[in-house]
C-alpha cells in the first residue's frame, strides 16, 4: 500500500472515531485486501462500531455492560402545537434535562428533524390515534436515542399524551429489601459489582491473550477465587471462562466474515494457540468450521487452513 493510500486510510479512521464520539455508529470504513497493521485497526474500529450500535439499539444510550431488568414508562403532556405542558419524572432521568429545560418548550427541540416531521404527519394525517411510532430523542449529552412511543389524546381535552417505554438501569434500581439488610451488606454488594465490572472489562480488553487461571486472576484483582468465580456468575449468569471463550469466538466470527485476514492469523489474534484448537472451538460454538463461513466483501479466497 503506498503512502497516499495509507494517509487516506488514517484520515478515514479519524473521521470514523469522531463519528462514534458523536454517537453515530452507522458508519463503516471500507475494507481492502491488505494484510497489514492499518487493516487490523480498521477491522477493530468497525467491530467496536458494530457492538456499540447493537448496544444502542437494544438498550437506548445506556452501556451494554449494565443489565436492564425493569421498564419505566415516561410520559409527555403536549398541547396541540406540540409544546410541553407537563411530564413524568422518568423523562428527566432518561433524557437528562431539568424541569426548566423542558416545560413550555416545543417538543421539536428534543427530537430529530425526521422524527418531528413523522410526529406531525401522524397527528395531522389520516392515521388514527392512539398509535405507536419510534421517535429519535436528543439527550442532554447530545446522544440520539430511538424510543418506541405511543400517541393518544385525553377525553374532551385538546392535550396530546406521548408515552415513552424506556429501560431502567439495574444499578439505578433501589429495591425494597425483604428483611433488615444493613448498610454494610449493601456496601459489600456494591463493591462486589465494581470488582466484577473490572474483571469484565479486563477480559474484553485481553481477548487476544490466553485467559489467566482463576488463582492468577484473583491475585490480580486482590480478592479470592470464590468471590471472583461466584460473583461473575451472579452478575453475568455464566462462568468466567465461558464468557471469555464466547466473546473471542464472536469476535473471530466477525473478523472472518468481514476481513480478508487469513484464518490462522485470526485464530492467533483471538488468543488461540493453534488453528486446530480454534477450528474445533468455533465448530462447537457455531455448528460449522471457520472455513465454511462466507466471507463477505473479501476479494480473494483464503487457503484451506484446516
C-alpha positions as a Markdown table, in Angstrom:
| # | Residue | x | y | z |
|---|---|---|---|---|
| 1 | Unk | 0.0 | 0.0 | 0.0 |
| 2 | Unk | 1.5 | 3.4 | -1.0 |
| 3 | Unk | 1.9 | 6.4 | 1.3 |
| 4 | Unk | -1.0 | 8.3 | -0.1 |
| 5 | Unk | -3.4 | 5.3 | 0.4 |
| 6 | Unk | -2.1 | 4.9 | 4.0 |
| 7 | Unk | -2.8 | 8.6 | 4.7 |
| 8 | Unk | -6.3 | 8.2 | 3.3 |
| 9 | Unk | -6.9 | 5.2 | 5.5 |
| 10 | Unk | -5.7 | 7.1 | 8.6 |
| 11 | Unk | -8.0 | 10.0 | 7.7 |
| 12 | Unk | -10.9 | 7.6 | 7.4 |
| 13 | Unk | -10.1 | 6.1 | 10.8 |
| 14 | Unk | -10.0 | 9.6 | 12.4 |
| 15 | Unk | -13.4 | 10.5 | 10.8 |
| 16 | Unk | -14.9 | 7.2 | 12.0 |
| 17 | Unk | -13.7 | 7.8 | 15.6 |
| 18 | Unk | -15.1 | 11.3 | 15.6 |
| 19 | Unk | -18.4 | 10.0 | 14.3 |
| 20 | Unk | -18.5 | 7.4 | 17.1 |
| 21 | Unk | -17.7 | 10.1 | 19.7 |
| 22 | Unk | -20.7 | 12.0 | 18.4 |
| 23 | Unk | -22.9 | 8.9 | 18.9 |
| 24 | Unk | -23.1 | 7.8 | 15.2 |
| 25 | Unk | -22.4 | 4.1 | 15.0 |
| 26 | Unk | -23.7 | 3.6 | 11.4 |
| 27 | Unk | -20.5 | 4.5 | 9.5 |
| 28 | Unk | -18.1 | 1.8 | 8.4 |
| 29 | Unk | -14.6 | 2.0 | 6.9 |
| 30 | Unk | -14.4 | 0.0 | 3.7 |
| 31 | Unk | -12.0 | -3.0 | 3.8 |
| 32 | Unk | -9.4 | -3.9 | 1.3 |
| 33 | Unk | -7.2 | -6.9 | 0.6 |
| 34 | Unk | -4.2 | -5.6 | 2.6 |
| 35 | Unk | -2.8 | -7.7 | 5.4 |
| 36 | Unk | -1.1 | -5.0 | 7.5 |
| 37 | Unk | -1.5 | -3.3 | 10.8 |
| 38 | Unk | -3.7 | -0.5 | 9.4 |
| 39 | Unk | -6.2 | -3.0 | 8.1 |
| 40 | Unk | -6.2 | -4.7 | 11.5 |
| 41 | Unk | -7.1 | -1.4 | 13.2 |
| 42 | Unk | -9.8 | -0.8 | 10.6 |
| 43 | Unk | -11.3 | -4.2 | 11.4 |
| 44 | Unk | -11.2 | -3.5 | 15.2 |
| 45 | Unk | -12.8 | 0.0 | 14.8 |
| 46 | Unk | -15.6 | -1.4 | 12.6 |
| 47 | Unk | -16.1 | -4.1 | 15.2 |
| 48 | Unk | -16.4 | -1.6 | 18.0 |
| 49 | Unk | -18.9 | 0.5 | 16.0 |
| 50 | Unk | -21.0 | -2.7 | 15.4 |
| 51 | Unk | -21.0 | -3.6 | 19.0 |
| 52 | Unk | -21.9 | 0.0 | 20.1 |
| 53 | Unk | -24.7 | 0.1 | 17.5 |
| 54 | Unk | -26.2 | -3.1 | 18.8 |
| 55 | Unk | -25.9 | -1.9 | 22.4 |
| 56 | Unk | -27.6 | 1.5 | 21.5 |
| 57 | Unk | -30.5 | -0.2 | 19.6 |
| 58 | Unk | -31.1 | -2.7 | 22.4 |
| 59 | Unk | -30.5 | -0.6 | 25.4 |
| 60 | Unk | -31.0 | 3.0 | 24.4 |
| 61 | Unk | -27.9 | 5.0 | 25.2 |
| 62 | Unk | -27.1 | 3.1 | 28.4 |
| 63 | Unk | -23.9 | 1.0 | 28.3 |
| 64 | Unk | -24.4 | -2.6 | 27.4 |
| 65 | Unk | -22.3 | -3.6 | 30.4 |
| 66 | Unk | -25.2 | -2.7 | 32.7 |
| 67 | Unk | -28.1 | -5.1 | 32.7 |
| 68 | Unk | -31.7 | -3.9 | 32.0 |
| 69 | Unk | -34.3 | -5.7 | 34.1 |
| 70 | Unk | -37.1 | -3.1 | 34.6 |
| 71 | Unk | -39.2 | -1.0 | 32.3 |
| 72 | Unk | -40.3 | 2.6 | 33.2 |
| 73 | Unk | -43.0 | 4.5 | 31.3 |
| 74 | Unk | -42.2 | 8.1 | 30.8 |
| 75 | Unk | -44.9 | 10.5 | 29.6 |
| 76 | Unk | -45.1 | 13.9 | 28.0 |
| 77 | Unk | -48.3 | 16.0 | 28.0 |
| 78 | Unk | -48.3 | 18.3 | 24.9 |
| 79 | Unk | -50.6 | 21.0 | 23.7 |
| 80 | Unk | -52.0 | 20.9 | 20.1 |
| 81 | Unk | -48.9 | 22.8 | 18.9 |
| 82 | Unk | -46.6 | 20.2 | 20.5 |
| 83 | Unk | -45.4 | 22.4 | 23.3 |
| 84 | Unk | -44.5 | 20.5 | 26.5 |
| 85 | Unk | -47.1 | 21.3 | 29.2 |
| 86 | Unk | -46.1 | 18.5 | 31.7 |
| 87 | Unk | -44.2 | 15.3 | 32.0 |
| 88 | Unk | -43.4 | 12.5 | 34.4 |
| 89 | Unk | -40.2 | 12.4 | 36.5 |
| 90 | Unk | -38.9 | 9.5 | 34.3 |
| 91 | Unk | -38.4 | 11.9 | 31.4 |
| 92 | Unk | -35.8 | 13.9 | 33.4 |
| 93 | Unk | -33.8 | 10.8 | 34.4 |
| 94 | Unk | -33.9 | 9.3 | 30.9 |
| 95 | Unk | -33.1 | 12.3 | 28.7 |
| 96 | Unk | -31.0 | 14.2 | 31.3 |
| 97 | Unk | -32.8 | 17.6 | 31.1 |
| 98 | Unk | -34.0 | 19.7 | 34.0 |
| 99 | Unk | -37.6 | 20.6 | 34.6 |
| 100 | Unk | -36.9 | 24.2 | 33.4 |
| 101 | Unk | -35.2 | 22.9 | 30.2 |
| 102 | Unk | -38.4 | 21.1 | 29.2 |
| 103 | Unk | -41.5 | 23.0 | 30.4 |
| 104 | Unk | -43.2 | 25.2 | 27.9 |
| 105 | Unk | -40.6 | 24.3 | 25.2 |
| 106 | Unk | -41.5 | 22.9 | 21.8 |
| 107 | Unk | -41.0 | 19.2 | 21.6 |
| 108 | Unk | -39.2 | 19.7 | 18.3 |
| 109 | Unk | -36.2 | 21.0 | 20.3 |
| 110 | Unk | -35.7 | 17.5 | 21.7 |
| 111 | Unk | -36.4 | 15.4 | 18.6 |
| 112 | Unk | -34.5 | 14.8 | 15.4 |
| 113 | Unk | -35.9 | 16.7 | 12.4 |
| 114 | Unk | -37.1 | 13.4 | 10.8 |
| 115 | Unk | -38.9 | 12.3 | 13.9 |
| 116 | Unk | -40.7 | 15.6 | 14.4 |
| 117 | Unk | -41.9 | 15.5 | 10.8 |
| 118 | Unk | -43.1 | 12.0 | 11.4 |
| 119 | Unk | -45.0 | 13.1 | 14.5 |
| 120 | Unk | -46.6 | 15.9 | 12.6 |
| 121 | Unk | -47.7 | 13.6 | 9.8 |
| 122 | Unk | -49.3 | 11.2 | 12.4 |
| 123 | Unk | -51.2 | 13.8 | 14.3 |
| 124 | Unk | -52.3 | 15.8 | 11.3 |
| 125 | Unk | -52.7 | 13.0 | 8.8 |
| 126 | Unk | -55.1 | 10.1 | 8.2 |
| 127 | Unk | -53.5 | 7.8 | 10.8 |
| 128 | Unk | -55.9 | 7.2 | 13.7 |
| 129 | Unk | -54.8 | 7.9 | 17.3 |
| 130 | Unk | -53.9 | 6.1 | 19.5 |
| 131 | Unk | -51.0 | 4.7 | 17.5 |
| 132 | Unk | -47.3 | 3.6 | 18.1 |
| 133 | Unk | -44.3 | 5.1 | 16.4 |
| 134 | Unk | -40.5 | 5.1 | 17.0 |
| 135 | Unk | -39.1 | 8.6 | 17.7 |
| 136 | Unk | -35.5 | 9.8 | 18.0 |
| 137 | Unk | -34.9 | 11.9 | 21.0 |
| 138 | Unk | -31.8 | 14.1 | 21.6 |
| 139 | Unk | -30.4 | 13.7 | 25.2 |
| 140 | Unk | -28.7 | 16.4 | 27.2 |
| 141 | Unk | -25.4 | 14.8 | 26.2 |
| 142 | Unk | -26.2 | 15.2 | 22.5 |
| 143 | Unk | -26.8 | 11.5 | 22.0 |
| 144 | Unk | -29.7 | 10.3 | 19.7 |
| 145 | Unk | -31.9 | 7.7 | 21.3 |
| 146 | Unk | -34.6 | 5.8 | 19.3 |
| 147 | Unk | -37.6 | 5.2 | 21.6 |
| 148 | Unk | -40.8 | 3.3 | 20.9 |
| 149 | Unk | -43.7 | 5.7 | 21.7 |
| 150 | Unk | -47.5 | 5.6 | 21.9 |
| 151 | Unk | -49.6 | 8.7 | 21.0 |
| 152 | Unk | -53.0 | 9.3 | 22.4 |
| 153 | Unk | -55.5 | 12.0 | 23.5 |
| 154 | Unk | -57.4 | 12.8 | 26.6 |
| 155 | Unk | -61.2 | 12.6 | 26.7 |
| 156 | Unk | -62.8 | 16.0 | 25.9 |
| 157 | Unk | -59.4 | 17.8 | 26.0 |
| 158 | Unk | -57.0 | 19.0 | 23.3 |
| 159 | Unk | -53.8 | 17.8 | 25.0 |
| 160 | Unk | -51.8 | 15.0 | 23.5 |
| 161 | Unk | -50.2 | 12.2 | 25.5 |
| 162 | Unk | -46.8 | 10.9 | 24.3 |
| 163 | Unk | -45.7 | 7.8 | 26.2 |
| 164 | Unk | -42.1 | 6.5 | 26.0 |
| 165 | Unk | -41.2 | 3.0 | 27.0 |
| 166 | Unk | -37.7 | 3.2 | 28.4 |
| 167 | Unk | -35.3 | 0.9 | 30.1 |
| 168 | Unk | -34.1 | 1.5 | 33.7 |
| 169 | Unk | -30.5 | 0.5 | 34.6 |
| 170 | Unk | -30.3 | -2.1 | 37.2 |
| 171 | Unk | -27.6 | -0.2 | 39.0 |
| 172 | Unk | -30.0 | 2.7 | 39.4 |
| 173 | Unk | -32.8 | 0.5 | 40.8 |
| 174 | Unk | -33.3 | 0.6 | 44.6 |
| 175 | Unk | -35.3 | -2.5 | 45.6 |
| 176 | Unk | -37.3 | -2.7 | 48.8 |
| 177 | Unk | -35.3 | -5.2 | 50.8 |
| 178 | Unk | -37.0 | -8.1 | 52.4 |
| 179 | Unk | -35.8 | -8.0 | 55.9 |
| 180 | Unk | -33.4 | -5.6 | 57.6 |
| 181 | Unk | -30.3 | -5.6 | 55.4 |
| 182 | Unk | -27.6 | -3.4 | 56.9 |
| 183 | Unk | -25.7 | -0.6 | 55.2 |
| 184 | Unk | -22.6 | -2.9 | 55.3 |
| 185 | Unk | -24.4 | -5.6 | 53.2 |
| 186 | Unk | -25.4 | -3.0 | 50.6 |
| 187 | Unk | -21.9 | -1.6 | 50.5 |
| 188 | Unk | -20.4 | -5.1 | 50.1 |
| 189 | Unk | -22.7 | -5.9 | 47.2 |
| 190 | Unk | -21.8 | -2.6 | 45.5 |
| 191 | Unk | -18.1 | -3.3 | 46.0 |
| 192 | Unk | -18.5 | -6.8 | 44.5 |
| 193 | Unk | -20.3 | -5.3 | 41.5 |
| 194 | Unk | -17.4 | -2.8 | 40.9 |
| 195 | Unk | -14.9 | -5.7 | 41.2 |
| 196 | Unk | -16.8 | -7.9 | 38.7 |
| 197 | Unk | -17.2 | -5.0 | 36.3 |
| 198 | Unk | -13.4 | -4.5 | 36.3 |
| 199 | Unk | -12.9 | -8.2 | 35.6 |
| 200 | Unk | -15.5 | -8.0 | 32.7 |
| 201 | Unk | -13.6 | -5.0 | 31.2 |
| 202 | Unk | -10.3 | -6.8 | 31.7 |
| 203 | Unk | -11.5 | -9.9 | 29.8 |
| 204 | Unk | -12.8 | -7.8 | 26.8 |
| 205 | Unk | -9.6 | -5.9 | 26.6 |
| 206 | Unk | -7.4 | -9.0 | 26.5 |
| 207 | Unk | -9.3 | -11.4 | 24.2 |
| 208 | Unk | -6.2 | -11.9 | 22.1 |
| 209 | Unk | -4.3 | -13.4 | 25.1 |
| 210 | Unk | -4.8 | -16.7 | 27.0 |
| 211 | Unk | -7.1 | -16.3 | 30.0 |
| 212 | Unk | -5.1 | -16.4 | 33.2 |
| 213 | Unk | -6.0 | -19.1 | 35.8 |
| 214 | Unk | -8.6 | -18.3 | 38.4 |
| 215 | Unk | -5.8 | -18.1 | 41.0 |
| 216 | Unk | -3.9 | -15.6 | 38.9 |
| 217 | Unk | -7.0 | -13.5 | 38.3 |
| 218 | Unk | -7.9 | -13.4 | 41.9 |
| 219 | Unk | -4.4 | -12.3 | 42.8 |
| 220 | Unk | -4.6 | -9.7 | 40.0 |
| 221 | Unk | -7.8 | -8.2 | 41.4 |
| 222 | Unk | -6.9 | -8.5 | 45.1 |
| 223 | Unk | -9.6 | -11.0 | 46.1 |
| 224 | Unk | -10.2 | -14.7 | 46.5 |
| 225 | Unk | -11.2 | -17.3 | 43.9 |
| 226 | Unk | -14.6 | -17.9 | 45.4 |
| 227 | Unk | -15.6 | -14.2 | 45.3 |
| 228 | Unk | -14.4 | -13.9 | 41.7 |
| 229 | Unk | -16.0 | -17.1 | 40.4 |
| 230 | Unk | -19.4 | -16.8 | 42.1 |
| 231 | Unk | -19.6 | -13.0 | 41.7 |
| 232 | Unk | -19.1 | -13.3 | 37.9 |
| 233 | Unk | -21.7 | -16.0 | 37.7 |
| 234 | Unk | -24.1 | -13.9 | 39.8 |
| 235 | Unk | -23.9 | -10.8 | 37.6 |
| 236 | Unk | -23.4 | -12.4 | 34.1 |
| 237 | Unk | -25.1 | -15.8 | 34.5 |
| 238 | Unk | -22.1 | -17.7 | 33.1 |
| 239 | Unk | -18.6 | -18.7 | 34.1 |
| 240 | Unk | -15.6 | -16.6 | 33.6 |
| 241 | Unk | -14.0 | -19.0 | 31.0 |
| 242 | Unk | -17.3 | -19.5 | 29.1 |
| 243 | Unk | -17.7 | -15.7 | 28.8 |
| 244 | Unk | -14.1 | -15.3 | 27.6 |
| 245 | Unk | -14.4 | -18.1 | 25.1 |
| 246 | Unk | -17.8 | -16.9 | 23.7 |
| 247 | Unk | -16.6 | -13.4 | 23.3 |
| 248 | Unk | -13.4 | -14.3 | 21.4 |
| 249 | Unk | -15.3 | -16.7 | 19.2 |
| 250 | Unk | -17.8 | -14.0 | 18.4 |
| 251 | Unk | -15.0 | -11.6 | 17.5 |
| 252 | Unk | -13.3 | -14.2 | 15.4 |
| 253 | Unk | -16.7 | -14.8 | 13.6 |
| 254 | Unk | -16.9 | -11.1 | 12.8 |
| 255 | Unk | -13.3 | -10.9 | 11.5 |
| 256 | Unk | -13.7 | -14.0 | 9.3 |
| 257 | Unk | -16.9 | -12.6 | 7.8 |
| 258 | Unk | -15.8 | -9.0 | 7.2 |
| 259 | Unk | -12.0 | -9.2 | 6.6 |
| 260 | Unk | -9.6 | -10.9 | 4.2 |
| 261 | Unk | -7.2 | -11.8 | 7.1 |
| 262 | Unk | -6.0 | -15.5 | 6.9 |
| 263 | Unk | -7.8 | -17.8 | 9.3 |
| 264 | Unk | -4.6 | -18.7 | 11.1 |
| 265 | Unk | -3.9 | -15.0 | 11.8 |
| 266 | Unk | -7.5 | -14.6 | 13.1 |
| 267 | Unk | -7.1 | -17.5 | 15.4 |
| 268 | Unk | -3.9 | -16.1 | 16.9 |
| 269 | Unk | -5.4 | -12.6 | 17.2 |
| 270 | Unk | -8.2 | -14.1 | 19.3 |
| 271 | Unk | -6.0 | -16.0 | 21.8 |
| 272 | Unk | -5.9 | -19.5 | 20.3 |
| 273 | Unk | -2.5 | -21.2 | 20.5 |
| 274 | Unk | -3.1 | -23.4 | 17.4 |
| 275 | Unk | -5.5 | -23.3 | 14.5 |
| 276 | Unk | -6.9 | -26.8 | 15.1 |
| 277 | Unk | -8.0 | -25.7 | 18.6 |
| 278 | Unk | -9.6 | -22.6 | 17.2 |
| 279 | Unk | -11.4 | -24.6 | 14.5 |
| 280 | Unk | -12.7 | -27.2 | 17.0 |
| 281 | Unk | -14.0 | -24.5 | 19.4 |
| 282 | Unk | -15.5 | -22.5 | 16.5 |
| 283 | Unk | -17.4 | -25.5 | 15.1 |
| 284 | Unk | -18.6 | -26.5 | 18.6 |
| 285 | Unk | -19.9 | -22.9 | 19.1 |
| 286 | Unk | -21.5 | -22.2 | 15.7 |
| 287 | Unk | -22.1 | -25.7 | 14.2 |
| 288 | Unk | -19.7 | -25.2 | 11.2 |
| 289 | Unk | -16.0 | -24.7 | 10.7 |
| 290 | Unk | -14.3 | -21.2 | 10.2 |
| 291 | Unk | -13.6 | -22.2 | 6.6 |
| 292 | Unk | -17.3 | -22.7 | 5.8 |
| 293 | Unk | -18.2 | -19.2 | 6.9 |
| 294 | Unk | -19.0 | -17.0 | 3.9 |
| 295 | Unk | -16.5 | -14.1 | 3.7 |
| 296 | Unk | -18.5 | -11.0 | 2.6 |
| 297 | Unk | -16.7 | -8.4 | 0.6 |
| 298 | Unk | -13.4 | -10.3 | 0.6 |
| 299 | Unk | -11.6 | -10.0 | -2.8 |
| 300 | Unk | -9.6 | -13.2 | -2.6 |
| 301 | Unk | -10.1 | -16.8 | -1.4 |
| 302 | Unk | -8.1 | -17.8 | 1.7 |
| 303 | Unk | -6.2 | -21.1 | 1.6 |
| 304 | Unk | -7.7 | -24.1 | 3.4 |
| 305 | Unk | -6.3 | -23.9 | 6.9 |
| 306 | Unk | -7.8 | -27.0 | 8.5 |
